Amino acid sequence: MQKTTHIVRFFAVTTLAPVVLLTLGALFGGVWAVAGFLYMTALAYALDQLIALATQPENPEAEFPDANALSAILALAHFALLPLAVWALSNGQFAFWERVFVFFGMGLFFGQVSNSNAHEMVHRSDRTLRRLGTWVYITLLFGHHATAHVRVHHRYAASPEDPNSAPLGMSYYRFLPRAWFGSFKAGLRAENAMRQRAGSTDLHPYALYLGGAVACLGLAFVIGGFTGVIKYILLAGYASAQLMLSDYVQHYGLRRREISEGRYDPVGPEHSWNSPQWFTSLLMLNAPRHSDHHAHPMKPYPALEITDGMPQLPRSLPAMATLALIPPLWRKVMDPRVARLVQMRGSPPEA
């Protein structure tokens, strides 16, 4: 237990440090606004390149109660930072350049840390953690992801049935609307089918997702008027776009073999891209160790591993996400890697 506690401390320091910097930036602007932004960008990239840090537990299947506690703390920090960001961006007390750094610093935190944390929590067996994760998504106006990710993406990842798995050659800009609207509809179909089988009459989760979003928009109006609503929508949109950018990068071009109509080979380690860089893995709660997550969705994030045979990205997940915004460069780097995997493993050609 002492070793696992030691491991979780790395995640805690890495993920909570930007909370402090971003809070100071939203309250005082100036150098603090710049510091929060730089932590989420230049510092993260630089530290990934400088050193490698081994944080593998001796027993990777062990429980990590401290990891759950950190997830809860990060969720509560998210609920405090989001209205603070709306206030800082809409109250007019900061110069334009300060608001730019606050927006991007906060947006990167919501997109990379809050999304990764919510993703972790919706997979937990504890109902409180699942609800916290769902509400993080709701406050980012992306509540349906709590259903679509678990009931659609994990079932159909790396197949044409999954709107969040990009086929070879598709740009991120074509993928983005497909992923957002496609996951909304696919998640709704899956939820309705499950409720029908169970004969459920409980509140429909989509009513919670949409009603919660309306309530959050109302709170944004109370904080900053119409300006606050606009800034809130932009922040939530920026954060959600990063989540879908992660999905785009982590499954780009990888496909499972269809064994019969609508049925595919099981998801394997070869169906997700991974990145081993230590700092951004800590910052994103090991989300870049994606193959292991798909193989063991309930495994606590400190226990996720990268092993031989898992497809590797040439740079960290945030760095590759940035490259994906430039489709010609992205395809130049990634398409040959997909082709080599197809040739080496006899994977099915892209559909």
C-alpha positions in Angstrom: 0.0 0.0 0.0 2.9 2.4 0.7 4.2 1.9 -2.8 0.8 2.5 -4.5 0.4 5.7 -2.3 3.8 6.8 -3.5 2.7 6.3 -7.1 -0.5 8.3 -6.8 1.4 11.2 -5.3 3.1 11.7 -8.7 -0.4 12.0 -10.3 -1.5 14.3 -7.5 1.4 16.8 -7.8 1.2 16.8 -11.6 -2.5 17.4 -11.9 -3.1 19.7 -8.9 -0.2 22.1 -9.6 -2.1 23.6 -12.6 -5.2 24.0 -10.5 -3.2 26.4 -8.3 -1.7 28.3 -11.2 -4.9 28.6 -13.2 -6.8 29.8 -10.1 -4.2 32.5 -9.5 -4.3 33.4 -13.2 -8.1 33.8 -13.1 -8.0 36.0 -10.0 -4.9 38.1 -10.7 -4.1 37.7 -14.4 -0.6 38.9 -15.5 2.2 36.4 -15.0 0.0 33.9 -13.3 -2.2 33.6 -16.4 0.9 33.0 -18.5 2.2 30.5 -16.0 -0.9 28.3 -16.1 -0.9 28.3 -19.9 2.8 27.4 -20.0 2.4 24.6 -17.5 -0.2 22.9 -19.8 1.9 23.4 -22.9 5.6 24.1 -23.1 6.5 22.7 -19.6 4.6 19.5 -20.2 6.3 18.9 -23.6 9.7 19.8 -22.2 9.5 17.5 -19.2 8.3 14.6 -21.4 11.6 15.0 -23.4 14.0 15.4 -20.4 13.5 12.3 -18.3 11.6 9.0 -18.0 10.0 8.1 -14.8 9.1 4.5 -13.9 5.8 4.4 -11.9 4.7 0.8 -12.5 3.2 -0.8 -9.4 4.4 -4.2 -8.3 0.8 -5.5 -8.5 -0.9 -3.8 -11.4 -4.3 -5.3 -10.6 -4.2 -3.9 -7.0 -6.8 -1.4 -5.8 -5.8 2.3 -5.5 -8.0 4.0 -3.0 -5.8 7.1 -3.1 -6.4 7.2 -6.9 -10.1 7.4 -6.3 -9.6 10.2 -3.8 -7.5 12.2 -6.2 -10.2 11.7 -8.9 -12.8 13.2 -6.5 -10.6 16.1 -5.6 -9.9 16.9 -9.3 -13.7 16.7 -10.0 -14.4 19.2 -7.2 -11.5 21.4 -8.5 -13.1 21.3 -12.0 -16.5 22.4 -10.6 -14.7 25.4 -8.9 -12.5 26.3 -11.8 -15.1 26.4 -14.5 -17.3 29.2 -13.0 -14.1 31.0 -12.0 -13.0 30.9 -15.6 -16.3 32.2 -16.9 -16.1 35.1 -14.3 -12.5 35.9 -15.2 -13.3 36.0 -19.0 -16.5 38.0 -18.8 -16.0 40.6 -16.0 -13.8 42.9 -18.0 -11.1 43.5 -15.4 -8.3 41.9 -17.5 -6.6 43.0 -20.6 -7.2 41.1 -23.8 -3.9 39.2 -23.7 -4.6 38.1 -20.1 -8.0 36.8 -21.1 -6.4 34.9 -24.0 -3.9 33.1 -21.6 -6.7 32.4 -19.1 -8.9 31.0 -21.8 -6.4 28.6 -23.3 -4.8 27.6 -19.9 -8.2 26.8 -18.5 -9.4 25.2 -21.7 -6.4 22.9 -21.8 -6.9 21.9 -18.2 -10.6 21.1 -18.8 -9.7 19.3 -22.1 -6.8 17.2 -20.9 -7.2 16.8 -17.1 -10.9 17.1 -16.5 -11.9 15.0 -19.4 -9.3 12.3 -18.6 -10.5 12.3 -15.0 -14.2 12.1 -16.0 -13.3 9.3 -18.3 -11.6 7.4 -15.5 -14.6 7.9 -13.1 -17.3 6.8 -15.5 -15.6 3.4 -15.5 -15.4 3.0 -11.8 -17.7 0.7 -9.9 -18.4 3.3 -7.2 -21.7 5.1 -8.0 -20.5 8.4 -6.5 -17.5 8.5 -8.7 -19.5 7.6 -11.8 -21.9 10.4 -11.0 -19.0 12.9 -10.4 -17.6 11.9 -13.8 -20.9 12.2 -15.5 -21.4 15.7 -14.1 -17.9 16.8 -15.2 -19.0 15.9 -18.8 -22.4 17.6 -18.3 -20.7 20.9 -17.2 -18.6 20.7 -20.4 -21.9 20.4 -22.3 -20.9 16.8 -23.4 -22.9 14.7 -21.0 -23.9 12.1 -23.5 -20.3 11.0 -23.6 -20.9 9.3 -20.2 -23.3 6.9 -22.1 -21.7 6.8 -25.5 -18.2 6.1 -24.4 -19.1 3.1 -22.2 -21.9 1.6 -24.2 -20.8 2.4 -27.8 -17.1 3.2 -28.0 -15.9 0.3 -25.8 -18.1 -2.1 -27.7 -17.3 -0.9 -31.2 -13.9 0.8 -31.0 -11.8 0.4 -34.1 -14.8 -0.5 -36.3 -17.1 1.4 -38.6 -19.8 1.1 -36.0 -18.0 3.5 -33.7 -18.3 7.2 -34.6 -15.3 8.0 -32.4 -12.9 5.7 -34.3 -11.4 7.6 -37.3 -10.8 5.6 -40.6 -7.6 6.0 -42.5 -7.4 9.2 -44.4 -10.2 11.1 -42.6 -9.1 14.5 -41.3 -9.9 15.6 -37.8 -12.1 18.4 -39.2 -14.3 15.8 -40.9 -14.1 13.5 -37.8 -15.2 16.2 -35.3 -18.9 16.6 -36.3 -19.2 12.9 -37.0 -17.9 12.1 -33.5 -20.0 14.6 -31.6 -23.4 14.0 -33.3 -22.7 10.4 -34.1 -21.9 9.6 -30.5 -24.9 11.5 -29.3 -27.2 9.4 -31.5 -25.5 6.1 -31.0 -25.4 6.6 -27.2 -29.1 7.5 -27.2 -29.9 4.3 -29.2 -27.9 2.2 -26.8 -29.5 3.7 -23.8 -33.0 3.3 -25.1 -32.3 -0.3 -26.0 -31.0 -1.1 -22.6 -33.9 0.7 -20.9 -36.4 -1.2 -23.0 -34.8 -4.6 -22.2 -34.8 -3.7 -18.5 -38.2 -2.2 -18.5 -36.8 0.9 -16.8 -39.0 3.9 -15.9 -36.3 5.9 -14.1 -35.3 9.3 -15.3 -33.7 9.0 -18.7 -30.0 9.9 -18.5 -30.3 12.1 -21.6 -32.8 14.2 -19.8 -30.2 14.7 -17.1 -27.5 15.5 -19.7 -29.7 18.1 -21.5 -31.3 19.5 -18.3 -27.9 19.8 -16.6 -26.5 21.6 -19.6 -29.4 24.1 -19.5 -28.8 24.7 -15.8 -25.1 25.3 -16.4 -25.9 27.8 -19.1 -28.2 29.5 -16.7 -25.4 29.7 -14.1 -23.1 31.1 -16.7 -25.6 33.8 -17.4 -25.9 34.7 -13.7 -22.1 34.9 -13.5 -21.4 36.9 -16.6 -24.6 37.7 -18.5 -24.7 36.9 -22.2 -20.9 37.4 -22.4 -20.5 34.7 -19.7 -22.7 32.3 -21.7 -20.7 32.8 -24.8 -17.4 32.4 -23.0 -18.7 29.3 -21.3 -19.9 27.7 -24.6 -16.4 28.5 -26.1 -14.6 26.9 -23.1 -16.8 23.8 -23.1 -16.5 23.5 -26.9 -12.7 23.8 -26.7 -12.5 21.1 -24.0 -14.8 18.7 -25.8 -12.9 19.2 -29.1 -9.8 18.1 -27.3 -11.5 15.0 -26.0 -12.6 14.1 -29.6 -9.1 14.9 -30.8 -7.7 12.3 -28.3 -10.2 9.8 -29.7 -9.1 10.7 -33.2 -5.4 10.2 -32.5 -5.7 7.1 -30.3 -7.7 5.0 -32.9 -6.8 6.6 -36.2 -6.6 4.1 -39.1 -6.8 1.0 -36.8 -9.5 -1.6 -37.6 -10.8 -4.9 -36.2 -11.6 -7.7 -38.6 -15.3 -8.2 -39.3 -16.1 -11.9 -38.7 -19.8 -11.7 -39.6 -22.2 -8.9 -40.2 -22.0 -6.4 -37.3 -19.6 -8.7 -35.3 -15.8 -8.1 -35.0 -12.7 -9.6 -33.6 -12.3 -8.7 -29.9 -10.5 -5.4 -29.2 -6.8 -6.1 -28.8 -3.7 -4.1 -28.0 -3.2 -3.5 -31.7 -6.4 -1.4 -32.0 -5.2 1.7 -30.0 -2.2 4.1 -30.3 -0.3 4.7 -27.1 2.3 7.2 -25.9 4.8 6.4 -23.0 5.9 9.9 -22.2 5.9 10.2 -18.4 4.7 13.8 -17.6 1.8 14.0 -20.0 0.8 10.5 -18.9 0.7 11.7 -15.3 -1.2 14.9 -16.3 -3.8 12.9 -18.2 -4.1 10.1 -15.6 -2.5 7.6 -17.9 -5.1 8.1 -20.7 -2.3 7.7 -23.3 -1.9 4.1 -22.2 -5.0 3.4 -24.2 -4.6 -0.2 -25.3 -4.5 -1.5 -21.7 -7.5 0.6 -20.9 -9.5 -1.0 -23.6 -8.4 -4.4 -22.6 -9.2 -3.7 -18.9 -11.7 -0.8 -18.7 -12.1 -1.2 -14.9 -8.4 -1.2 -14.2 -7.4 1.9 -12.0 -5.4 4.4 -14.0 -2.1 4.0 -12.0 -2.0 0.4 -13.0 -2.3 0.9 -16.7 0.8 -0.3 -18.7 2.4 -0.2 -22.1 3.8 -3.5 -23.2 5.6 -4.7 -26.3 3.4 -5.0 -29.3 1.2 -2.0 -28.6 1.2 0.6 -31.4 3.3 3.6 -30.3 2.8 7.2 -31.3 6.1 8.9 -32.3 5.5 11.8 -29.8 3.3 12.4 -26.7 -0.5 12.4 -27.1 -0.8 16.2 -26.8 2.0 16.7 -29.3 0.4 14.3 -31.8 -3.0 16.0 -31.2 -1.5 19.3 -32.2 0.0 17.6 -35.4 -3.5 16.3 -36.2 -4.7 19.9 -36.7 -2.5 20.0 -39.8 -4.0 17.1 -41.9 -1.2 16.9 -44.6 1.5 16.6 -41.9 -0.6 14.2 -39.8 -1.1 11.9 -42.8 2.6 12.1 -43.7 3.5 10.9 -40.3 0.8 8.4 -39.4 -0.4 6.8 -42.7 2.9 5.0 -43.2 2.8 3.7 -39.6 -0.8 2.4 -40.2 0.4 0.7 -43.4 3.3 -1.0 -41.6 0.9 -2.3 -38.9 -1.4 -3.7 -41.6 1.5 -5.4 -43.4 3.1 -6.7 -40.2 -0.1 -8.0 -38.5 -2.3 -8.8 -41.5 -4.8 -6.3 -40.1 -7.8 -5.7 -42.4 -7.5 -2.8 -44.9 -9.2 0.4 -43.9 -12.9 0.6 -44.5 
